Amino acid sequence: MSDIHWYVYIVRCADASLYTGVAKNIDSRVALHNVGRGAKYTRARLPVTLVYREAVVDRSAALRRECAIKRLRSAAKRKLIAQYVD
């Protein structure tokens, strides 16, 4: 099962706010956000742009990392995004 990856991702909304989530297929998930079928938070803030992704081994690890990122202050999130290289 180690070949099945989950991802933690951050998208920047049109109002410059950030949304953090988890998904197995990020491209599909971002596309869902952009057609208004993603999270309720992003529906009123379209379009969204992927600014960060991080591969993890399973859903449990993805959810733990998502919580850790959500607890970060805004400056720390911006620093994480600035250091991100796709």
N, CA and C atoms as a LAMMPS dump frame, in Angstrom:
ITEM: TIMESTEP
0
ITEM: NUMBER OF ATOMS
258
ITEM: BOX BOUNDS ff ff ff
-5.0000000000000000e+02 5.0000000000000000e+02
-5.0000000000000000e+02 5.0000000000000000e+02
-5.0000000000000000e+02 5.0000000000000000e+02
ITEM: ATOMS id mol type element x y z
1 1 1 N 0.798 -1.207 0
2 1 2 C 0 0 0
3 1 3 C 0.839 1.27 0
4 2 1 N 2.151 1.138 0.113
5 2 2 C 3.01 2.315 0.144
6 2 3 C 3.038 3.049 -1.193
7 3 1 N 2.554 2.384 -2.274
8 3 2 C 2.521 3.057 -3.568
9 3 3 C 1.289 3.956 -3.718
10 4 1 N 0.342 3.856 -2.808
11 4 2 C -0.834 4.727 -2.841
12 4 3 C -0.531 5.943 -1.986
13 5 1 N -0.455 7.105 -2.628
14 5 2 C -0.118 8.328 -1.922
15 5 3 C -1.344 9.194 -1.719
16 6 1 N -1.354 9.835 -0.607
17 6 2 C -2.307 10.896 -0.332
18 6 3 C -1.517 12.187 -0.331
19 7 1 N -2.198 13.272 -0.527
20 7 2 C -1.542 14.569 -0.565
21 7 3 C -2.248 15.552 0.359
22 8 1 N -1.457 16.418 0.931
23 8 2 C -1.966 17.589 1.625
24 8 3 C -1.707 18.732 0.656
25 9 1 N -2.687 19.597 0.477
26 9 2 C -2.507 20.681 -0.488
27 9 3 C -3.027 21.992 0.088
28 10 1 N -2.515 23.073 -0.463
29 10 2 C -3.007 24.406 -0.127
30 10 3 C -3.332 25.099 -1.439
31 11 1 N -4.516 25.695 -1.491
32 11 2 C -4.89 26.512 -2.645
33 11 3 C -5.073 27.95 -2.184
34 12 1 N -4.747 28.867 -3.078
35 12 2 C -4.992 30.29 -2.83
36 12 3 C -6.285 30.65 -3.54
37 13 1 N -7.201 31.202 -2.793
38 13 2 C -8.501 31.603 -3.338
39 13 3 C -8.39 32.978 -3.991
40 14 1 N -9.405 33.355 -4.724
41 14 2 C -9.425 34.641 -5.428
42 14 3 C -9.312 35.818 -4.472
43 15 1 N -9.773 35.661 -3.23
44 15 2 C -9.673 36.747 -2.246
45 15 3 C -8.354 36.708 -1.474
46 16 1 N -7.393 35.897 -1.942
47 16 2 C -6.049 35.736 -1.375
48 16 3 C -6.026 34.92 -0.084
49 17 1 N -7.168 34.37 0.332
50 17 2 C -7.164 33.49 1.497
51 17 3 C -6.629 32.121 1.081
52 18 1 N -6.254 31.33 2.08
53 18 2 C -5.697 30.007 1.821
54 18 3 C -6.642 28.934 2.342
55 19 1 N -6.739 27.839 1.593
56 19 2 C -7.541 26.691 2.004
57 19 3 C -6.636 25.472 1.975
58 20 1 N -6.655 24.676 3.034
59 20 2 C -5.842 23.47 3.133
60 20 3 C -6.75 22.254 3.115
61 21 1 N -6.368 21.237 2.353
62 21 2 C -7.167 20.021 2.28
63 21 3 C -6.307 18.81 1.983
64 22 1 N -6.964 17.649 1.864
65 22 2 C -6.28 16.399 1.528
66 22 3 C -6.985 15.767 0.333
67 23 1 N -6.232 15.032 -0.46
68 23 2 C -6.811 14.365 -1.629
69 23 3 C -5.849 13.297 -2.134
70 24 1 N -6.384 12.348 -2.882
71 24 2 C -5.543 11.361 -3.554
72 24 3 C -5.107 11.878 -4.92
73 25 1 N -5.991 12.625 -5.578
74 25 2 C -5.695 13.175 -6.898
75 25 3 C -5.884 14.685 -6.825
76 26 1 N -4.795 15.405 -6.701
77 26 2 C -4.869 16.849 -6.49
78 26 3 C -5.432 17.581 -7.702
79 27 1 N -5.012 17.221 -8.895
80 27 2 C -5.508 17.918 -10.093
81 27 3 C -7.028 17.825 -10.18
82 28 1 N -7.56 16.643 -9.926
83 28 2 C -9 16.446 -9.944
84 28 3 C -9.669 17.255 -8.836
85 29 1 N -9.067 17.271 -7.671
86 29 2 C -9.647 17.991 -6.527
87 29 3 C -9.673 19.499 -6.775
88 30 1 N -8.593 20.045 -7.316
89 30 2 C -8.552 21.479 -7.617
90 30 3 C -9.589 21.812 -8.687
91 31 1 N -9.729 20.942 -9.67
92 31 2 C -10.745 21.151 -10.712
93 31 3 C -12.149 21.166 -10.095
94 32 1 N -12.404 20.272 -9.138
95 32 2 C -13.7 20.267 -8.459
96 32 3 C -13.925 21.57 -7.7
97 33 1 N -12.893 22.05 -7.021
98 33 2 C -13.007 23.337 -6.336
99 33 3 C -13.407 24.425 -7.338
100 34 1 N -12.757 24.441 -8.483
101 34 2 C -12.961 25.514 -9.457
102 34 3 C -14.3 25.468 -10.188
103 35 1 N -15.013 24.361 -10.117
104 35 2 C -16.363 24.32 -10.687
105 35 3 C -17.422 24.419 -9.596
106 36 1 N -16.984 24.733 -8.37
107 36 2 C -17.914 24.94 -7.271
108 36 3 C -18.374 23.681 -6.571
109 37 1 N -17.703 22.563 -6.809
110 37 2 C -18.088 21.299 -6.193
111 37 3 C -17.077 20.839 -5.154
112 38 1 N -16.178 21.725 -4.767
113 38 2 C -15.203 21.398 -3.729
114 38 3 C -15.753 21.778 -2.373
115 39 1 N -14.901 22.259 -1.533
116 39 2 C -15.301 22.647 -0.182
117 39 3 C -16.217 23.87 -0.204
118 40 1 N -17.096 23.932 0.768
119 40 2 C -18.012 25.066 0.88
120 40 3 C -17.235 26.382 0.979
121 41 1 N -16.11 26.354 1.686
122 41 2 C -15.301 27.562 1.867
123 41 3 C -14.858 28.148 0.531
124 42 1 N -14.456 27.296 -0.393
125 42 2 C -13.9 27.788 -1.659
126 42 3 C -14.969 28.197 -2.674
127 43 1 N -16.187 27.748 -2.503
128 43 2 C -17.248 28.026 -3.489
129 43 3 C -17.463 29.514 -3.735
130 44 1 N -17.365 30.304 -2.689
131 44 2 C -17.588 31.749 -2.824
132 44 3 C -16.297 32.51 -3.088
133 45 1 N -15.194 31.776 -3.272
134 45 2 C -13.888 32.418 -3.417
135 45 3 C -13.154 31.918 -4.664
136 46 1 N -13.884 31.666 -5.713
137 46 2 C -13.295 31.111 -6.94
138 46 3 C -12.686 32.2 -7.799
139 47 1 N -11.713 31.875 -8.608
140 47 2 C -11.078 30.568 -8.747
141 47 3 C -10 30.349 -7.683
142 48 1 N -9.591 29.09 -7.567
143 48 2 C -8.497 28.752 -6.659
144 48 3 C -7.296 28.31 -7.476
145 49 1 N -6.121 28.503 -6.9
146 49 2 C -4.868 28.115 -7.551
147 49 3 C -4.046 27.278 -6.587
148 50 1 N -3.558 26.153 -7.049
149 50 2 C -2.723 25.298 -6.211
150 50 3 C -1.397 25.995 -5.933
151 51 1 N -1.029 26.122 -4.651
152 51 2 C 0.221 26.784 -4.295
153 51 3 C 1.147 25.882 -3.483
154 52 1 N 0.648 24.714 -3.039
155 52 2 C 1.475 23.813 -2.231
156 52 3 C 0.883 22.417 -2.271
157 53 1 N 1.754 21.427 -2.338
158 53 2 C 1.341 20.026 -2.215
159 53 3 C 2.445 19.251 -1.526
160 54 1 N 2.039 18.258 -0.767
161 54 2 C 2.991 17.429 -0.026
162 54 3 C 2.468 16 -0.018
163 55 1 N 3.271 15.066 -0.502
164 55 2 C 2.878 13.659 -0.539
165 55 3 C 3.087 13.036 0.839
166 56 1 N 2.128 12.218 1.252
167 56 2 C 2.232 11.461 2.5
168 56 3 C 1.823 10.02 2.212
169 57 1 N 2.108 9.123 3.137
170 57 2 C 1.927 7.699 2.845
171 57 3 C 0.491 7.2 2.898
172 58 1 N -0.343 7.804 3.736
173 58 2 C -1.723 7.325 3.834
174 58 3 C -2.661 8.446 4.28
175 59 1 N -3.942 8.134 4.301
176 59 2 C -4.949 9.141 4.639
177 59 3 C -4.773 9.667 6.053
178 60 1 N -4.453 8.779 6.965
179 60 2 C -4.268 9.18 8.356
180 60 3 C -3.143 10.205 8.494
181 61 1 N -2.031 9.943 7.829
182 61 2 C -0.9 10.881 7.859
183 61 3 C -1.279 12.198 7.197
184 62 1 N -2.074 12.123 6.129
185 62 2 C -2.51 13.336 5.438
186 62 3 C -3.379 14.192 6.351
187 63 1 N -4.288 13.567 7.068
188 63 2 C -5.17 14.314 7.957
189 63 3 C -4.401 14.938 9.121
190 64 1 N -3.412 14.207 9.643
191 64 2 C -2.58 14.762 10.719
192 64 3 C -1.79 15.966 10.219
193 65 1 N -1.211 15.855 9.028
194 65 2 C -0.431 16.969 8.466
195 65 3 C -1.337 18.148 8.141
196 66 1 N -2.53 17.885 7.637
197 66 2 C -3.483 18.954 7.362
198 66 3 C -3.778 19.738 8.644
199 67 1 N -4.02 19.039 9.732
200 67 2 C -4.294 19.708 11.018
201 67 3 C -3.104 20.536 11.465
202 68 1 N -1.901 20.001 11.281
203 68 2 C -0.695 20.732 11.676
204 68 3 C -0.551 22.019 10.859
205 69 1 N -0.812 21.933 9.565
206 69 2 C -0.706 23.12 8.708
207 69 3 C -1.78 24.136 9.082
208 70 1 N -2.986 23.675 9.347
209 70 2 C -4.066 24.592 9.711
210 70 3 C -3.783 25.327 11.014
211 71 1 N -2.987 24.724 11.893
212 71 2 C -2.634 25.375 13.16
213 71 3 C -1.544 26.431 13.005
214 72 1 N -0.849 26.433 11.866
215 72 2 C 0.218 27.409 11.65
216 72 3 C -0.346 28.82 11.535
217 73 1 N 0.447 29.772 11.954
218 73 2 C 0.085 31.178 11.753
219 73 3 C 0.237 31.496 10.264
220 74 1 N -0.377 32.581 9.842
221 74 2 C -0.352 32.975 8.423
222 74 3 C 1.065 33.131 7.893
223 75 1 N 1.933 33.748 8.678
224 75 2 C 3.321 33.962 8.235
225 75 3 C 4.025 32.63 8.003
226 76 1 N 3.777 31.654 8.858
227 76 2 C 4.403 30.341 8.706
228 76 3 C 3.861 29.62 7.473
229 77 1 N 2.576 29.785 7.188
230 77 2 C 1.998 29.185 5.981
231 77 3 C 2.604 29.827 4.736
232 78 1 N 2.745 31.155 4.758
233 78 2 C 3.347 31.843 3.602
234 78 3 C 4.789 31.368 3.388
235 79 1 N 5.52 31.163 4.477
236 79 2 C 6.906 30.68 4.38
237 79 3 C 6.945 29.264 3.8
238 80 1 N 6.031 28.406 4.245
239 80 2 C 5.932 27.04 3.717
240 80 3 C 5.671 27.072 2.21
241 81 1 N 4.758 27.938 1.794
242 81 2 C 4.419 28.06 0.371
243 81 3 C 5.601 28.621 -0.42
244 82 1 N 6.298 29.609 0.152
245 82 2 C 7.442 30.234 -0.539
246 82 3 C 8.581 29.244 -0.746
247 83 1 N 8.734 28.291 0.149
248 83 2 C 9.804 27.298 0.05
249 83 3 C 9.426 26.13 -0.851
250 84 1 N 8.162 26.051 -1.242
251 84 2 C 7.659 24.951 -2.035
252 84 3 C 8.214 24.974 -3.451
253 85 1 N 8.706 23.833 -3.877
254 85 2 C 9.182 23.659 -5.257
255 85 3 C 8.465 22.444 -5.803
256 86 1 N 7.711 22.618 -6.887
257 86 2 C 6.937 21.506 -7.466
258 86 3 C 7.835 20.592 -8.261
